[in-house]
């Protein structure tokens, strides 16, 4: 098991503050203005926004996390090579 790393904690906090927060704010604002703007609170609009957030978020945030977390990056590399490893 990996020990607590203040450096990794600081990197994650910085990524959230400098990248994830502003990017999420802009993206959610864009969705509010462009995705079914006439009926933004309808079930369909909410479901569509949720789906967009989850699908695009999966790709973007996982890519960001891979660049920050070395053990996660190593596990992803091993998975792509066909070897299973635990992420610590």
Biopython code that builds the backbone (N, CA, C, O; Angstrom):
import numpy as np
from Bio.PDB.StructureBuilder import StructureBuilder

atoms = [
    (1, "UNK", "N", (0.833, -1.175, 0.000)),
    (1, "UNK", "CA", (0.000, 0.000, 0.000)),
    (1, "UNK", "C", (0.886, 1.251, 0.000)),
    (1, "UNK", "O", (1.894, 1.310, 0.705)),
    (2, "UNK", "N", (0.499, 2.234, -0.791)),
    (2, "UNK", "CA", (1.254, 3.470, -0.887)),
    (2, "UNK", "C", (1.029, 4.334, 0.345)),
    (2, "UNK", "O", (-0.097, 4.479, 0.819)),
    (3, "UNK", "N", (2.101, 4.900, 0.850)),
    (3, "UNK", "CA", (1.995, 5.790, 2.001)),
    (3, "UNK", "C", (1.404, 7.125, 1.574)),
    (3, "UNK", "O", (1.386, 7.469, 0.393)),
    (4, "UNK", "N", (0.925, 7.863, 2.559)),
    (4, "UNK", "CA", (0.400, 9.206, 2.310)),
    (4, "UNK", "C", (1.495, 10.077, 1.706)),
    (4, "UNK", "O", (2.634, 10.070, 2.172)),
    (5, "UNK", "N", (1.146, 10.814, 0.686)),
    (5, "UNK", "CA", (2.110, 11.677, 0.018)),
    (5, "UNK", "C", (1.605, 13.121, 0.024)),
    (5, "UNK", "O", (0.647, 13.439, -0.681)),
    (6, "UNK", "N", (2.231, 13.990, 0.805)),
    (6, "UNK", "CA", (1.828, 15.398, 0.783)),
    (6, "UNK", "C", (1.965, 16.019, -0.614)),
    (6, "UNK", "O", (1.164, 16.868, -1.006)),
    (7, "UNK", "N", (2.975, 15.591, -1.348)),
    (7, "UNK", "CA", (3.173, 16.117, -2.705)),
    (7, "UNK", "C", (1.989, 15.756, -3.599)),
    (7, "UNK", "O", (1.478, 16.603, -4.332)),
    (8, "UNK", "N", (1.556, 14.499, -3.537)),
    (8, "UNK", "CA", (0.425, 14.075, -4.357)),
    (8, "UNK", "C", (-0.845, 14.810, -3.942)),
    (8, "UNK", "O", (-1.646, 15.199, -4.792)),
    (9, "UNK", "N", (-1.031, 15.000, -2.640)),
    (9, "UNK", "CA", (-2.191, 15.739, -2.158)),
    (9, "UNK", "C", (-2.168, 17.171, -2.687)),
    (9, "UNK", "O", (-3.195, 17.695, -3.119)),
    (10, "UNK", "N", (-0.995, 17.800, -2.652)),
    (10, "UNK", "CA", (-0.868, 19.169, -3.156)),
    (10, "UNK", "C", (-1.129, 19.233, -4.661)),
    (10, "UNK", "O", (-1.772, 20.167, -5.140)),
    (11, "UNK", "N", (-0.633, 18.244, -5.407)),
    (11, "UNK", "CA", (-0.877, 18.206, -6.850)),
    (11, "UNK", "C", (-2.358, 18.045, -7.161)),
    (11, "UNK", "O", (-2.880, 18.701, -8.062)),
    (12, "UNK", "N", (-3.035, 17.177, -6.421)),
    (12, "UNK", "CA", (-4.468, 16.981, -6.635)),
    (12, "UNK", "C", (-5.248, 18.248, -6.294)),
    (12, "UNK", "O", (-6.176, 18.621, -7.012)),
    (13, "UNK", "N", (-4.873, 18.906, -5.205)),
    (13, "UNK", "CA", (-5.543, 20.152, -4.818)),
    (13, "UNK", "C", (-5.310, 21.236, -5.870)),
    (13, "UNK", "O", (-6.232, 21.967, -6.231)),
    (14, "UNK", "N", (-4.078, 21.334, -6.355)),
    (14, "UNK", "CA", (-3.762, 22.331, -7.379)),
    (14, "UNK", "C", (-4.518, 22.045, -8.671)),
    (14, "UNK", "O", (-5.019, 22.966, -9.317)),
    (15, "UNK", "N", (-4.601, 20.778, -9.045)),
    (15, "UNK", "CA", (-5.339, 20.415, -10.255)),
    (15, "UNK", "C", (-6.811, 20.767, -10.111)),
    (15, "UNK", "O", (-7.428, 21.265, -11.052)),
    (16, "UNK", "N", (-7.367, 20.514, -8.949)),
    (16, "UNK", "CA", (-8.766, 20.866, -8.724)),
    (16, "UNK", "C", (-8.997, 22.357, -8.753)),
    (16, "UNK", "O", (-9.967, 22.832, -9.344)),
    (17, "UNK", "N", (-8.108, 23.097, -8.119)),
    (17, "UNK", "CA", (-8.250, 24.548, -8.034)),
    (17, "UNK", "C", (-7.982, 25.237, -9.371)),
    (17, "UNK", "O", (-8.720, 26.138, -9.770)),
    (18, "UNK", "N", (-6.938, 24.815, -10.051)),
    (18, "UNK", "CA", (-6.509, 25.518, -11.266)),
    (18, "UNK", "C", (-7.113, 24.973, -12.557)),
    (18, "UNK", "O", (-7.223, 25.704, -13.542)),
    (19, "UNK", "N", (-7.507, 23.700, -12.566)),
    (19, "UNK", "CA", (-7.983, 23.094, -13.808)),
    (19, "UNK", "C", (-9.437, 22.636, -13.690)),
    (19, "UNK", "O", (-10.301, 23.113, -14.425)),
    (20, "UNK", "N", (-9.704, 21.721, -12.774)),
    (20, "UNK", "CA", (-11.034, 21.112, -12.691)),
    (20, "UNK", "C", (-12.117, 22.129, -12.343)),
    (20, "UNK", "O", (-13.189, 22.125, -12.947)),
    (21, "UNK", "N", (-11.846, 22.985, -11.391)),
    (21, "UNK", "CA", (-12.848, 23.975, -10.992)),
    (21, "UNK", "C", (-13.222, 24.918, -12.119)),
    (21, "UNK", "O", (-14.398, 25.006, -12.474)),
    (22, "UNK", "N", (-12.250, 25.631, -12.698)),
    (22, "UNK", "CA", (-12.579, 26.540, -13.797)),
    (22, "UNK", "C", (-13.155, 25.821, -15.026)),
    (22, "UNK", "O", (-14.100, 26.311, -15.643)),
    (23, "UNK", "N", (-12.589, 24.667, -15.376)),
    (23, "UNK", "CA", (-13.098, 23.936, -16.543)),
    (23, "UNK", "C", (-14.529, 23.474, -16.305)),
    (23, "UNK", "O", (-15.375, 23.585, -17.193)),
    (24, "UNK", "N", (-14.800, 22.960, -15.120)),
    (24, "UNK", "CA", (-16.162, 22.537, -14.792)),
    (24, "UNK", "C", (-17.133, 23.696, -14.808)),
    (24, "UNK", "O", (-18.258, 23.559, -15.289)),
    (25, "UNK", "N", (-16.714, 24.831, -14.288)),
    (25, "UNK", "CA", (-17.563, 26.026, -14.269)),
    (25, "UNK", "C", (-17.930, 26.457, -15.691)),
    (25, "UNK", "O", (-19.094, 26.726, -15.988)),
    (26, "UNK", "N", (-16.931, 26.519, -16.556)),
    (26, "UNK", "CA", (-17.168, 26.929, -17.942)),
    (26, "UNK", "C", (-18.047, 25.904, -18.656)),
    (26, "UNK", "O", (-18.987, 26.273, -19.360)),
    (27, "UNK", "N", (-17.745, 24.629, -18.477)),
    (27, "UNK", "CA", (-18.509, 23.582, -19.156)),
    (27, "UNK", "C", (-19.965, 23.565, -18.699)),
    (27, "UNK", "O", (-20.870, 23.472, -19.529)),
    (28, "UNK", "N", (-20.199, 23.653, -17.400)),
    (28, "UNK", "CA", (-21.575, 23.654, -16.899)),
    (28, "UNK", "C", (-22.320, 24.906, -17.349)),
    (28, "UNK", "O", (-23.510, 24.838, -17.658)),
    (29, "UNK", "N", (-21.638, 26.042, -17.388)),
    (29, "UNK", "CA", (-22.259, 27.266, -17.902)),
    (29, "UNK", "C", (-22.628, 27.130, -19.368)),
    (29, "UNK", "O", (-23.695, 27.570, -19.795)),
    (30, "UNK", "N", (-21.725, 26.510, -20.143)),
    (30, "UNK", "CA", (-22.010, 26.284, -21.556)),
    (30, "UNK", "C", (-23.235, 25.389, -21.727)),
    (30, "UNK", "O", (-24.104, 25.665, -22.554)),
    (31, "UNK", "N", (-23.297, 24.316, -20.940)),
    (31, "UNK", "CA", (-24.451, 23.412, -21.042)),
    (31, "UNK", "C", (-25.746, 24.135, -20.695)),
    (31, "UNK", "O", (-26.764, 23.923, -21.355)),
    (32, "UNK", "N", (-25.728, 24.985, -19.672)),
    (32, "UNK", "CA", (-26.934, 25.715, -19.282)),
    (32, "UNK", "C", (-27.423, 26.617, -20.407)),
    (32, "UNK", "O", (-28.629, 26.786, -20.583)),
    (33, "UNK", "N", (-26.498, 27.198, -21.173)),
    (33, "UNK", "CA", (-26.877, 28.113, -22.245)),
    (33, "UNK", "C", (-27.224, 27.410, -23.554)),
    (33, "UNK", "O", (-27.997, 27.944, -24.349)),
    (34, "UNK", "N", (-26.667, 26.222, -23.793)),
    (34, "UNK", "CA", (-26.807, 25.607, -25.109)),
    (34, "UNK", "C", (-27.576, 24.290, -25.149)),
    (34, "UNK", "O", (-28.083, 23.926, -26.210)),
    (35, "UNK", "N", (-27.683, 23.582, -24.072)),
    (35, "UNK", "CA", (-28.374, 22.289, -24.087)),
    (35, "UNK", "C", (-29.810, 22.502, -23.627)),
    (35, "UNK", "O", (-30.080, 22.692, -22.441)),
    (36, "UNK", "N", (-30.709, 22.468, -24.577)),
    (36, "UNK", "CA", (-32.142, 22.645, -24.308)),
    (36, "UNK", "C", (-32.387, 23.891, -23.449)),
    (36, "UNK", "O", (-33.022, 23.824, -22.396)),
    (37, "UNK", "N", (-31.874, 25.012, -23.921)),
    (37, "UNK", "CA", (-31.960, 26.266, -23.166)),
    (37, "UNK", "C", (-33.401, 26.721, -22.947)),
    (37, "UNK", "O", (-33.679, 27.432, -21.981)),
    (38, "UNK", "N", (-34.313, 26.328, -23.819)),
    (38, "UNK", "CA", (-35.718, 26.739, -23.667)),
    (38, "UNK", "C", (-36.377, 26.053, -22.474)),
    (38, "UNK", "O", (-37.253, 26.626, -21.826)),
    (39, "UNK", "N", (-35.954, 24.826, -22.191)),
    (39, "UNK", "CA", (-36.520, 24.075, -21.053)),
    (39, "UNK", "C", (-35.380, 23.456, -20.246)),
    (39, "UNK", "O", (-35.237, 22.234, -20.235)),
    (40, "UNK", "N", (-34.568, 24.269, -19.571)),
    (40, "UNK", "CA", (-33.365, 23.765, -18.910)),
    (40, "UNK", "C", (-33.619, 22.838, -17.726)),
    (40, "UNK", "O", (-32.728, 22.082, -17.339)),
    (41, "UNK", "N", (-34.811, 22.879, -17.146)),
    (41, "UNK", "CA", (-35.092, 22.053, -15.972)),
    (41, "UNK", "C", (-35.947, 20.830, -16.298)),
    (41, "UNK", "O", (-36.353, 20.100, -15.394)),
    (42, "UNK", "N", (-36.223, 20.601, -17.585)),
    (42, "UNK", "CA", (-37.020, 19.426, -17.954)),
    (42, "UNK", "C", (-36.224, 18.150, -17.678)),
    (42, "UNK", "O", (-34.995, 18.173, -17.610)),
    (43, "UNK", "N", (-36.930, 17.059, -17.523)),
    (43, "UNK", "CA", (-36.251, 15.781, -17.255)),
    (43, "UNK", "C", (-35.278, 15.419, -18.369)),
    (43, "UNK", "O", (-34.179, 14.925, -18.114)),
    (44, "UNK", "N", (-35.690, 15.668, -19.597)),
    (44, "UNK", "CA", (-34.829, 15.351, -20.735)),
    (44, "UNK", "C", (-33.561, 16.201, -20.714)),
    (44, "UNK", "O", (-32.465, 15.687, -20.938)),
    (45, "UNK", "N", (-33.707, 17.497, -20.446)),
    (45, "UNK", "CA", (-32.540, 18.389, -20.399)),
    (45, "UNK", "C", (-31.593, 17.977, -19.283)),
    (45, "UNK", "O", (-30.379, 17.923, -19.482)),
    (46, "UNK", "N", (-32.143, 17.689, -18.113)),
    (46, "UNK", "CA", (-31.305, 17.289, -16.981)),
    (46, "UNK", "C", (-30.591, 15.977, -17.287)),
    (46, "UNK", "O", (-29.403, 15.835, -16.999)),
    (47, "UNK", "N", (-31.310, 15.015, -17.870)),
    (47, "UNK", "CA", (-30.700, 13.723, -18.212)),
    (47, "UNK", "C", (-29.598, 13.901, -19.254)),
    (47, "UNK", "O", (-28.543, 13.274, -19.159)),
    (48, "UNK", "N", (-29.839, 14.750, -20.237)),
    (48, "UNK", "CA", (-28.839, 14.985, -21.278)),
    (48, "UNK", "C", (-27.598, 15.671, -20.704)),
    (48, "UNK", "O", (-26.473, 15.289, -21.026)),
    (49, "UNK", "N", (-27.797, 16.671, -19.866)),
    (49, "UNK", "CA", (-26.664, 17.366, -19.236)),
    (49, "UNK", "C", (-25.873, 16.418, -18.345)),
    (49, "UNK", "O", (-24.642, 16.432, -18.343)),
    (50, "UNK", "N", (-26.586, 15.604, -17.596)),
    (50, "UNK", "CA", (-25.921, 14.635, -16.727)),
    (50, "UNK", "C", (-25.082, 13.667, -17.559)),
    (50, "UNK", "O", (-23.931, 13.389, -17.222)),
    (51, "UNK", "N", (-25.658, 13.159, -18.642)),
    (51, "UNK", "CA", (-24.954, 12.211, -19.502)),
    (51, "UNK", "C", (-23.720, 12.856, -20.138)),
    (51, "UNK", "O", (-22.644, 12.258, -20.154)),
    (52, "UNK", "N", (-23.875, 14.060, -20.655)),
    (52, "UNK", "CA", (-22.722, 14.764, -21.232)),
    (52, "UNK", "C", (-21.624, 14.966, -20.201)),
    (52, "UNK", "O", (-20.446, 14.746, -20.482)),
    (53, "UNK", "N", (-22.020, 15.387, -19.007)),
    (53, "UNK", "CA", (-21.045, 15.617, -17.943)),
    (53, "UNK", "C", (-20.302, 14.335, -17.597)),
    (53, "UNK", "O", (-19.082, 14.354, -17.430)),
    (54, "UNK", "N", (-21.012, 13.233, -17.487)),
    (54, "UNK", "CA", (-20.386, 11.977, -17.102)),
    (54, "UNK", "C", (-19.508, 11.407, -18.210)),
    (54, "UNK", "O", (-18.410, 10.922, -17.937)),
    (55, "UNK", "N", (-19.974, 11.459, -19.454)),
    (55, "UNK", "CA", (-19.203, 10.886, -20.560)),
    (55, "UNK", "C", (-17.953, 11.722, -20.841)),
    (55, "UNK", "O", (-16.849, 11.182, -20.919)),
    (56, "UNK", "N", (-18.123, 13.032, -20.992)),
    (56, "UNK", "CA", (-16.959, 13.885, -21.247)),
    (56, "UNK", "C", (-16.059, 13.959, -20.022)),
    (56, "UNK", "O", (-14.834, 13.970, -20.144)),
    (57, "UNK", "N", (-16.662, 14.008, -18.851)),
    (57, "UNK", "CA", (-15.882, 14.058, -17.619)),
    (57, "UNK", "C", (-15.022, 12.826, -17.440)),
    (57, "UNK", "O", (-13.881, 12.919, -16.988)),
    (58, "UNK", "N", (-15.561, 11.677, -17.792)),
    (58, "UNK", "CA", (-14.799, 10.433, -17.672)),
    (58, "UNK", "C", (-13.495, 10.530, -18.452)),
    (58, "UNK", "O", (-12.426, 10.214, -17.931)),
    (59, "UNK", "N", (-13.590, 10.963, -19.681)),
    (59, "UNK", "CA", (-12.405, 11.053, -20.531)),
    (59, "UNK", "C", (-11.441, 12.131, -20.025)),
    (59, "UNK", "O", (-10.247, 11.877, -19.868)),
    (60, "UNK", "N", (-11.959, 13.316, -19.775)),
    (60, "UNK", "CA", (-11.091, 14.434, -19.389)),
    (60, "UNK", "C", (-10.462, 14.250, -18.021)),
    (60, "UNK", "O", (-9.255, 14.441, -17.867)),
    (61, "UNK", "N", (-11.257, 13.880, -17.021)),
    (61, "UNK", "CA", (-10.723, 13.798, -15.659)),
    (61, "UNK", "C", (-9.841, 12.573, -15.467)),
    (61, "UNK", "O", (-8.885, 12.616, -14.694)),
    (62, "UNK", "N", (-10.151, 11.482, -16.162)),
    (62, "UNK", "CA", (-9.265, 10.321, -16.065)),
    (62, "UNK", "C", (-7.917, 10.628, -16.706)),
    (62, "UNK", "O", (-6.876, 10.221, -16.190)),
    (63, "UNK", "N", (-7.934, 11.338, -17.818)),
    (63, "UNK", "CA", (-6.669, 11.732, -18.452)),
    (63, "UNK", "C", (-5.862, 12.639, -17.528)),
    (63, "UNK", "O", (-4.646, 12.489, -17.405)),
    (64, "UNK", "N", (-6.541, 13.574, -16.883)),
    (64, "UNK", "CA", (-5.849, 14.464, -15.943)),
    (64, "UNK", "C", (-5.296, 13.671, -14.762)),
    (64, "UNK", "O", (-4.167, 13.901, -14.329)),
    (65, "UNK", "N", (-6.090, 12.743, -14.244)),
    (65, "UNK", "CA", (-5.652, 11.954, -13.094)),
    (65, "UNK", "C", (-4.450, 11.087, -13.451)),
    (65, "UNK", "O", (-3.544, 10.906, -12.638)),
    (66, "UNK", "N", (-4.445, 10.551, -14.673)),
    (66, "UNK", "CA", (-3.311, 9.736, -15.113)),
    (66, "UNK", "C", (-2.012, 10.534, -15.139)),
    (66, "UNK", "O", (-0.941, 9.980, -14.890)),
    (67, "UNK", "N", (-2.094, 11.813, -15.434)),
    (67, "UNK", "CA", (-0.876, 12.622, -15.486)),
    (67, "UNK", "C", (-0.352, 12.956, -14.097)),
    (67, "UNK", "O", (0.833, 13.252, -13.944)),
    (68, "UNK", "N", (-1.213, 12.915, -13.081)),
    (68, "UNK", "CA", (-0.826, 13.319, -11.729)),
    (68, "UNK", "C", (-0.422, 12.141, -10.856)),
    (68, "UNK", "O", (0.528, 12.249, -10.081)),
    (69, "UNK", "N", (-1.123, 11.021, -10.964)),
    (69, "UNK", "CA", (-0.950, 9.912, -10.034)),
    (69, "UNK", "C", (-0.086, 8.807, -10.646)),
    (69, "UNK", "O", (-0.555, 8.086, -11.526)),
    (70, "UNK", "N", (1.168, 8.658, -10.200)),
    (70, "UNK", "CA", (2.076, 7.673, -10.801)),
    (70, "UNK", "C", (1.612, 6.226, -10.648)),
    (70, "UNK", "O", (1.764, 5.439, -11.583)),
    (71, "UNK", "N", (1.050, 5.854, -9.500)),
    (71, "UNK", "CA", (0.628, 4.461, -9.328)),
    (71, "UNK", "C", (-0.575, 4.150, -10.213)),
    (71, "UNK", "O", (-0.685, 3.039, -10.731)),
    (72, "UNK", "N", (-1.457, 5.091, -10.390)),
    (72, "UNK", "CA", (-2.613, 4.918, -11.273)),
    (72, "UNK", "C", (-2.144, 4.816, -12.721)),
    (72, "UNK", "O", (-2.650, 4.001, -13.493)),
    (73, "UNK", "N", (-1.174, 5.652, -13.077)),
    (73, "UNK", "CA", (-0.613, 5.629, -14.430)),
    (73, "UNK", "C", (0.052, 4.283, -14.712)),
    (73, "UNK", "O", (-0.105, 3.734, -15.803)),
    (74, "UNK", "N", (0.795, 3.747, -13.740)),
    (74, "UNK", "CA", (1.458, 2.450, -13.912)),
    (74, "UNK", "C", (0.433, 1.330, -14.056)),
    (74, "UNK", "O", (0.611, 0.426, -14.871)),
    (75, "UNK", "N", (-0.637, 1.387, -13.269)),
    (75, "UNK", "CA", (-1.677, 0.360, -13.366)),
    (75, "UNK", "C", (-2.369, 0.423, -14.725)),
    (75, "UNK", "O", (-2.671, -0.617, -15.310)),
    (76, "UNK", "N", (-2.622, 1.626, -15.235)),
    (76, "UNK", "CA", (-3.243, 1.770, -16.555)),
    (76, "UNK", "C", (-2.316, 1.234, -17.643)),
    (76, "UNK", "O", (-2.767, 0.572, -18.578)),
    (77, "UNK", "N", (-1.031, 1.519, -17.519)),
    (77, "UNK", "CA", (-0.049, 1.022, -18.487)),
    (77, "UNK", "C", (-0.024, -0.508, -18.484)),
    (77, "UNK", "O", (-0.013, -1.134, -19.544)),
    (78, "UNK", "N", (-0.017, -1.109, -17.287)),
    (78, "UNK", "CA", (-0.017, -2.569, -17.176)),
    (78, "UNK", "C", (-1.299, -3.167, -17.736)),
    (78, "UNK", "O", (-1.270, -4.220, -18.372)),
    (79, "UNK", "N", (-2.417, -2.502, -17.503)),
    (79, "UNK", "CA", (-3.692, -2.986, -18.028)),
    (79, "UNK", "C", (-3.677, -2.985, -19.554)),
    (79, "UNK", "O", (-4.167, -3.921, -20.184)),
    (80, "UNK", "N", (-3.115, -1.935, -20.143)),
    (80, "UNK", "CA", (-3.012, -1.873, -21.599)),
    (80, "UNK", "C", (-2.087, -2.954, -22.148)),
    (80, "UNK", "O", (-2.249, -3.390, -23.287)),
    (81, "UNK", "N", (-1.130, -3.382, -21.351)),
    (81, "UNK", "CA", (-0.211, -4.454, -21.761)),
    (81, "UNK", "C", (-0.782, -5.837, -21.475)),
    (81, "UNK", "O", (-0.151, -6.847, -21.789)),
    (82, "UNK", "N", (-1.971, -5.889, -20.881)),
    (82, "UNK", "CA", (-2.606, -7.167, -20.613)),
    (82, "UNK", "C", (-2.313, -7.756, -19.254)),
    (82, "UNK", "O", (-2.646, -8.915, -19.001)),
    (83, "UNK", "N", (-1.697, -6.985, -18.368)),
    (83, "UNK", "CA", (-1.410, -7.458, -17.016)),
    (83, "UNK", "C", (-2.302, -6.706, -16.042)),
    (83, "UNK", "O", (-2.461, -5.489, -16.136)),
    (84, "UNK", "N", (-2.879, -7.446, -15.108)),
    (84, "UNK", "CA", (-3.727, -6.809, -14.105)),
    (84, "UNK", "C", (-2.909, -6.478, -12.867)),
    (84, "UNK", "O", (-2.116, -7.294, -12.397)),
    (85, "UNK", "N", (-3.107, -5.280, -12.348)),
    (85, "UNK", "CA", (-2.463, -4.872, -11.103)),
    (85, "UNK", "C", (-3.452, -4.057, -10.293)),
    (85, "UNK", "O", (-4.396, -3.482, -10.835)),
    (86, "UNK", "N", (-3.226, -4.015, -9.009)),
    (86, "UNK", "CA", (-4.086, -3.212, -8.138)),
    (86, "UNK", "C", (-3.595, -1.772, -8.133)),
    (86, "UNK", "O", (-2.393, -1.508, -8.178)),
    (87, "UNK", "N", (-4.542, -0.851, -8.080)),
    (87, "UNK", "CA", (-4.203, 0.565, -7.952)),
    (87, "UNK", "C", (-4.147, 0.880, -6.478)),
    (87, "UNK", "O", (-5.109, 0.635, -5.749)),
    (88, "UNK", "N", (-3.023, 1.425, -6.030)),
    (88, "UNK", "CA", (-2.861, 1.730, -4.601)),
    (88, "UNK", "C", (-2.935, 3.210, -4.376)),
    (88, "UNK", "O", (-2.821, 3.668, -3.240)),
]
sb = StructureBuilder()
sb.init_structure("model")
sb.init_model(0)
sb.init_chain("A")
sb.init_seg("    ")
for serial, (resi, resn, name, xyz) in enumerate(atoms, 1):
    if name == "N":
        sb.init_residue(resn, " ", resi, " ")
    sb.init_atom(name, np.array(xyz, "f"), 0.0, 1.0, " ", f" {name:<3s}", serial, name[0])
structure = sb.get_structure()
